[in-house]
Amino acid sequence: MSIFADSTLEPPPLPSRLTAAGLAYFAAGLRGCDLLGIIFRVCRELSVSDIQMRTGRPVYIHTNKGMEKLDHLGILSSTHLDEILKELIANRESSSHGFGTDHSLNQRVDEKISLAIADFAKSRVADFSCEGVPIGANGQRSGRLRIQAHLSSSGLGITCRILSDSIPELEALGIDPDTTSTLRHCVLKRAGLCLVTGSTGSGKSTTLASLIDWLRRHHPKHIVTVEDPIEYQYPDAMDDPLYPGRRIPSPSIVTQQEVGRDVHSYRQGLKDVLRKAPHVILLGEIRDREAMETCMEAAQTGHLVLSTLHTTGAVKTIGRILELYPKENHAAVLSRLAEILIFIHSQGLLAGIQHRVLTYEFLHNNDDAISSAIANYDGGARSLEDVIRRCGNIEWDTHLRRLLNRGLITHETFSNAKMNRNDDDAM
């Protein structure tokens, strides 16, 4: 007998709260709806929303600690992933309007799955959103879903985010009251460019949704969005502020368009957006020079434009915009930005001591010194960095230090997230 036999550890049992819920292991022959129901019931129990599914691996979830795996559910096979993708595509079809088709719903779903799988085989990637899926026998459903399907060395993989059915208020996001007030004041302007920036998963879409939802409930506007995909849906009604429990139409109308469902391409959505007579335009992301030009043109012709960039910090955002243009155009681009830019709100989500914590930098283009610093940025970033520290702006590292002093993040998190590595870490 091996001397190590007695030291062999038995695998831990399933957590009792999950066993009590009647969850099943992944087994051969399960349909996509059954597999998703198992995964989403666990995610609801654990209060997580970001999920990674890979062929031949267990499900992984994003938590405050990083990535954690759900070993107790078993391993996802290639057949499991195929069934899950088909179910997600079917739910995407059920969320569309079906305009211009005379086929039955089942025929449309089958055809849509076949077409989507064929497109995926060519492009090797698919990004879309879809309705929630059933997660229990009592009619419970998950929230709406944002999906990316892709291929890697292990085969098919699916990244899924469960979207909240409700849009939070800005106050609930961790944004300071003064900044919240300024953000709301800014989106009431008649025209200009508002940028919310940050890395993937930093909460940009949620911040923009909070602003748009507040605007549509309090002011009569025509708001047009072009998104790929739509993450938050804005209802037509709102709670009556005078009579609790009663619903009334909101003063704004919101026209939401999803790329691939309502418009053929992001380029078409950009081209057509100005023809809808909007007061406010939300473009999900500035991806290239054409999108940037559309934003600036719309802002210069009397529209309020909100969009995002994958940058951290106001200075890097200006630099990223300039990278879209040849050097000889930089002076003209900066001059336009100095005129039309309203704010840059750059944010990130950090692993806090108790839960994830929002940090941000805020540049409000509200006086001549700031406009001049933007216009002259090409000559050096220092003047823009200096102006962020003044005029009511919030610097990234200063806000980080506040979080540290309040005991919300560790010193290690503070050091790793700092923008300026040369500054002394001393509090």
VENZI-V575731 format. One record per run of one state. SS is the DSSP state (2 for helix, 1 for strand, 0 for the rest). FROM is the first residue (numbers start at 1). LEN is the number of residues. If there is no record, write none. Layout:
ss:SS from:FROM len:LEN
ss:SS from:FROM len:LEN
This chain:
ss:0 from:1 len:4
ss:2 from:5 len:3
ss:0 from:8 len:8
ss:2 from:16 len:4
ss:0 from:20 len:12
ss:2 from:32 len:15
ss:0 from:47 len:3
ss:1 from:50 len:5
ss:0 from:55 len:2
ss:1 from:57 len:1
ss:0 from:58 len:2
ss:1 from:60 len:4
ss:0 from:64 len:2
ss:1 from:66 len:4
ss:0 from:70 len:1
ss:2 from:71 len:3
ss:0 from:74 len:2
ss:1 from:76 len:1
ss:0 from:77 len:1
ss:2 from:78 len:17
ss:0 from:95 len:10
ss:2 from:105 len:19
ss:0 from:124 len:1
ss:1 from:125 len:6
ss:0 from:131 len:3
ss:1 from:134 len:1
ss:0 from:135 len:6
ss:1 from:141 len:1
ss:0 from:142 len:3
ss:1 from:145 len:8
ss:0 from:153 len:2
ss:1 from:155 len:8
ss:0 from:163 len:7
ss:2 from:170 len:4
ss:0 from:174 len:3
ss:2 from:177 len:10
ss:0 from:187 len:5
ss:1 from:192 len:6
ss:0 from:198 len:6
ss:2 from:204 len:15
ss:0 from:219 len:3
ss:1 from:222 len:6
ss:0 from:228 len:9
ss:1 from:237 len:3
ss:0 from:240 len:7
ss:1 from:247 len:3
ss:0 from:250 len:3
ss:1 from:253 len:7
ss:0 from:260 len:3
ss:1 from:263 len:1
ss:0 from:264 len:2
ss:2 from:266 len:11
ss:0 from:277 len:3
ss:1 from:280 len:4
ss:0 from:284 len:5
ss:2 from:289 len:12
ss:0 from:301 len:3
ss:1 from:304 len:6
ss:0 from:310 len:4
ss:2 from:314 len:10
ss:0 from:324 len:3
ss:2 from:327 len:14
ss:1 from:341 len:11
ss:0 from:352 len:4
ss:1 from:356 len:9
ss:0 from:365 len:3
ss:2 from:368 len:8
ss:0 from:376 len:1
ss:2 from:377 len:3
ss:0 from:380 len:2
ss:2 from:382 len:7
ss:0 from:389 len:5
ss:1 from:394 len:1
ss:0 from:395 len:1
ss:2 from:396 len:10
ss:0 from:406 len:5
ss:2 from:411 len:7
ss:0 from:418 len:10
